[in-house]
Amino acid sequence: TKMLASSVDPETMKKLKEKTQGKKVMVILDSDHRKGHVLKEIELYSDIVSVGQYMIVEDSDLNGHPVMPGWGKGPMEAIKAFMRTSKALNFHMDREREKFGVTFHPKGFLKRVK
């Protein structure tokens, strides 16, 4: 099913929760790369990721992590902020997904563990 909508619109999340209820869900976040937007997406979508599945935050390499220094706060900063919240207790930052040492998503493989 294709849906054209804002990823942080409450109506979008309502529809996604209905469509994914009772299903195995993995989420890949790759839209607006500003910290505030990415953090809002992480907080919203963390609720629908199934235990054992991933929420992948793309392009956390921006803002000098290690590319494009000066980009401004983006995905990496959003990941770090999320990992300080109570919702993060449900997730494990799976650095094993970075086993080849090169990724566009450092620290961005968040596996739901509970």
C-alpha positions as a LaTeX table, in Angstrom:
\begin{tabular}{lrrr}
\hline
Residue & $x$ (\AA) & $y$ (\AA) & $z$ (\AA) \\
\hline
Thr1 & 0.00 & 0.00 & 0.00 \\
Lys2 & 1.37 & 3.37 & $-0.96$ \\
Met3 & 0.46 & 6.39 & 1.14 \\
Leu4 & 1.41 & 9.95 & 0.22 \\
Ala5 & 1.33 & 11.97 & 3.45 \\
Ser6 & 3.42 & 13.77 & 6.03 \\
Ser7 & 5.30 & 11.23 & 8.12 \\
Val8 & 4.52 & 13.14 & 11.32 \\
Asp9 & 0.86 & 13.95 & 10.67 \\
Pro10 & $-1.33$ & 12.41 & 13.42 \\
Glu11 & $-3.78$ & 11.21 & 10.77 \\
Thr12 & $-0.95$ & 9.37 & 8.98 \\
Met13 & 0.03 & 7.62 & 12.21 \\
Lys14 & $-3.60$ & 6.70 & 12.89 \\
Lys15 & $-3.89$ & 5.05 & 9.46 \\
Leu16 & $-0.55$ & 3.26 & 9.86 \\
Lys17 & $-1.51$ & 1.88 & 13.27 \\
Glu18 & $-4.73$ & 0.51 & 11.76 \\
Lys19 & $-2.91$ & $-1.06$ & 8.77 \\
Thr20 & $-0.13$ & $-2.60$ & 10.86 \\
Gln21 & $-2.12$ & $-3.87$ & 13.84 \\
Gly22 & $-1.27$ & $-7.52$ & 14.47 \\
Lys23 & 1.45 & $-7.54$ & 11.79 \\
Lys24 & 5.25 & $-7.71$ & 11.97 \\
Val25 & 6.51 & $-4.16$ & 11.41 \\
Met26 & 9.94 & $-2.73$ & 10.57 \\
Val27 & 10.37 & 1.01 & 9.97 \\
Ile28 & 12.90 & 2.92 & 7.87 \\
Leu29 & 13.01 & 6.68 & 8.47 \\
Asp30 & 14.37 & 8.72 & 5.56 \\
Ser31 & 12.63 & 12.05 & 5.07 \\
Asp32 & 13.39 & 15.51 & 6.48 \\
His33 & 16.83 & 15.18 & 8.12 \\
Arg34 & 16.54 & 17.99 & 10.67 \\
Lys35 & 16.84 & 16.85 & 14.29 \\
Gly36 & 13.37 & 17.98 & 15.39 \\
His37 & 11.61 & 16.21 & 12.54 \\
Val38 & 13.64 & 13.00 & 12.88 \\
Leu39 & 13.11 & 12.90 & 16.65 \\
Lys40 & 9.36 & 13.30 & 16.18 \\
Glu41 & 9.38 & 10.44 & 13.66 \\
Ile42 & 11.40 & 8.21 & 15.98 \\
Glu43 & 9.05 & 8.88 & 18.88 \\
Leu44 & 5.93 & 8.24 & 16.77 \\
Tyr45 & 7.12 & 5.19 & 14.85 \\
Ser46 & 8.77 & 3.50 & 17.82 \\
Asp47 & 5.26 & 2.55 & 18.94 \\
Ile48 & 4.53 & 0.42 & 15.87 \\
Val49 & 7.88 & $-1.39$ & 15.47 \\
Ser50 & 7.45 & $-5.06$ & 16.40 \\
Val51 & 9.64 & $-6.74$ & 18.99 \\
Gly52 & 12.63 & $-8.27$ & 17.19 \\
Gln53 & 12.35 & $-5.81$ & 14.29 \\
Tyr54 & 14.30 & $-2.66$ & 13.47 \\
Met55 & 13.68 & 1.03 & 13.19 \\
Ile56 & 16.44 & 2.25 & 10.89 \\
Val57 & 17.24 & 5.96 & 11.04 \\
Glu58 & 18.93 & 6.80 & 7.76 \\
Asp59 & 21.71 & 9.30 & 7.10 \\
Ser60 & 22.91 & 9.69 & 10.68 \\
Asp61 & 26.36 & 10.23 & 9.16 \\
Leu62 & 25.46 & 13.90 & 8.46 \\
Asn63 & 26.81 & 16.82 & 10.50 \\
Gly64 & 30.32 & 15.47 & 10.81 \\
His65 & 29.41 & 11.88 & 11.75 \\
Pro66 & 31.60 & 11.74 & 9.59 \\
Val67 & 30.27 & 13.57 & 6.50 \\
Met68 & 29.00 & 17.09 & 5.81 \\
Pro69 & 30.26 & 18.91 & 8.91 \\
Gly70 & 28.20 & 22.02 & 9.43 \\
Trp71 & 24.97 & 20.37 & 8.22 \\
Gly72 & 23.33 & 21.25 & 11.53 \\
Lys73 & 21.65 & 19.02 & 14.06 \\
Gly74 & 20.16 & 16.06 & 12.25 \\
Pro75 & 19.51 & 12.32 & 12.51 \\
Met76 & 22.46 & 11.49 & 14.80 \\
Glu77 & 21.45 & 14.17 & 17.28 \\
Ala78 & 17.85 & 12.91 & 17.14 \\
Ile79 & 19.00 & 9.33 & 17.83 \\
Lys80 & 21.04 & 10.51 & 20.82 \\
Ala81 & 18.09 & 12.51 & 22.18 \\
Phe82 & 15.74 & 9.53 & 21.74 \\
Met83 & 18.14 & 7.18 & 23.50 \\
Arg84 & 17.83 & 9.37 & 26.61 \\
Thr85 & 14.03 & 8.87 & 26.78 \\
Ser86 & 12.01 & 6.15 & 28.51 \\
Lys87 & 10.82 & 4.80 & 25.14 \\
Ala88 & 14.44 & 3.95 & 24.32 \\
Leu89 & 14.32 & 1.23 & 26.99 \\
Asn90 & 12.41 & $-0.82$ & 24.40 \\
Phe91 & 15.28 & $-0.54$ & 21.90 \\
His92 & 18.87 & $-1.70$ & 21.55 \\
Met93 & 21.29 & 0.26 & 19.36 \\
Asp94 & 22.57 & $-2.65$ & 17.25 \\
Arg95 & 26.10 & $-1.68$ & 16.24 \\
Glu96 & 26.60 & $-5.21$ & 14.80 \\
Arg97 & 24.72 & $-3.99$ & 11.71 \\
Glu98 & 27.79 & $-1.78$ & 11.10 \\
Lys99 & 30.16 & $-4.74$ & 11.00 \\
Phe100 & 31.89 & $-3.63$ & 7.79 \\
Gly101 & 32.79 & $-0.25$ & 9.30 \\
Val102 & 31.09 & 1.81 & 6.59 \\
Thr103 & 27.46 & 2.89 & 6.85 \\
Phe104 & 25.27 & 5.88 & 6.11 \\
His105 & 23.42 & 5.08 & 9.35 \\
Pro106 & 25.91 & 4.96 & 12.26 \\
Lys107 & 24.06 & 4.24 & 15.52 \\
Gly108 & 20.87 & 4.22 & 13.43 \\
Phe109 & 19.97 & 0.52 & 13.63 \\
Leu110 & 17.55 & 0.47 & 16.56 \\
Lys111 & 16.25 & $-3.02$ & 17.35 \\
Arg112 & 13.09 & $-3.34$ & 19.40 \\
Val113 & 13.77 & $-5.72$ & 22.27 \\
Lys114 & 10.60 & $-5.35$ & 24.34 \\
\hline
\end{tabular}
